[in-house]
Amino acid sequence: KLLHFKRAHAPLLISAMGILSAAQFALALAATASVHGACAFDIADHKITSLMAASYTPMKNDGMELDLDRIPAYAAFLAKLNITNVMPAGTNGESLSMTVPERKQLAKAWAQAGPANGLRVYMHIGSESLLEAMDLAKHAASIEGISGIVCMTPLYFKPSVQTLHNFLAKVAGAAPELPFWFYHFPDDTGILKGQAHSLLEYVEQTGAIPNFVGIKYTDYNLMDFSLSMQVAKGKYNMLYARDEQALAALELGADAAASSTVQYSPSLRQAIDLWYKGDTLGAKTAQEANARLCSLFGAYAPAAKNVQKNIMKMVCMDLGPSRLPYTDLDGGEYSALSALL
């Protein structure tokens, strides 16, 4: 297939070269793209819609080793729930607790098992180190079966809007053929609280990240989300990742919900399905059930309990232990929560 290109390129090619053969056109287009720094990236071709599951990372040996053999069964499990998009190695996936070699092994495992089960795989490749994030981006682009990459901010050395933009530009530029999303999670990172729209405006202004497709937005701030939706007349792919407020985000124009709970509870899957069918009351009832579910998790946070990964065992998808600094529910906690749910 011919490369995607901006309409602005066409007059230049036509006036300079007249009518071209397919081969000549491709060569001329490549040359034109190099002048602009990169080929134009058609966001519409890569938008994620409906649902994306934020997956957990299977582990064993007290969390000291990945259990990659579980991933094919995990992928099949998600497919049976009619989930078609999955993001490994994010917050749920304990990404920053893994080594770079482990994250590459995980990417390979999902690249094989995901598409085999009808899943599109979007790897989180963010890191505290720019070079590590670039390396992970290049690796994701080098293996067949990865549909896109997602990158969170560095969080110890706090960036400004401009330096975060420049960081993301280098990471995205390491894999220019893959669509790229920024992973916004200010409650955990402390970065850009209420200011995701400022980053998106800067991305639009500079045009320096041609494969920038959108934001995985994990925050309760719906004003900032709404402002982000308005950048460039809503052209960016906005994924809302607070399960308990998903319907509110859909009302504001979100393209999809990025979710953890859809993997073990039908509540949000039902809410979104009913919302798209126009059953507002039914969708609201299901969303309220999901909010009640999510309200249970805060009690475990002070003890760093990885409660949602443990819940997966309750639905017969045991993904093993968590890695420190996360820990798991003890026997009593597990039994009590299982009975409650």
Sequence and secondary structure as in RCSB ss.txt:
>XXXX:A:sequence
KLLHFKRAHAPLLISAMGILSAAQFALALAATASVHGACAFDIADHKITSLMAASYTPMKNDGMELDLDRIPAYA
AFLAKLNITNVMPAGTNGESLSMTVPERKQLAKAWAQAGPANGLRVYMHIGSESLLEAMDLAKHAASIEGISGIV
CMTPLYFKPSVQTLHNFLAKVAGAAPELPFWFYHFPDDTGILKGQAHSLLEYVEQTGAIPNFVGIKYTDYNLMDF
SLSMQVAKGKYNMLYARDEQALAALELGADAAASSTVQYSPSLRQAIDLWYKGDTLGAKTAQEANARLCSLFGAY
APAAKNVQKNIMKMVCMDLGPSRLPYTDLDGGEYSALSALL
>XXXX:A:secstr
      TTHHHHHHHHH S  HHHHHHHHHHHHHHHTS    GGGT   EEEEE    EETTTTEE GGGHHHHH
HHHHHTT  EEE SSTTTTGGGS HHHHHHHHHHHHHHHHHTT EEEEE   SSHHHHHHHHHHHHHSTTEEEEE
EE   SS   HHHHHHHHHHHHHTSTTS EEEEE HHHH  STT HHHHHHHHHHH   TTEEEEEE  S HHHH
HHHHHGGGGTSEEEE  GGGHHHHHHTT SEEEESGGGT SHHHHHHHHHHTT HHHHHHHHHHHHHHHTTGGGG
GGGTB HHHHHHHHTT       TT B   HHHHHHHHHH 
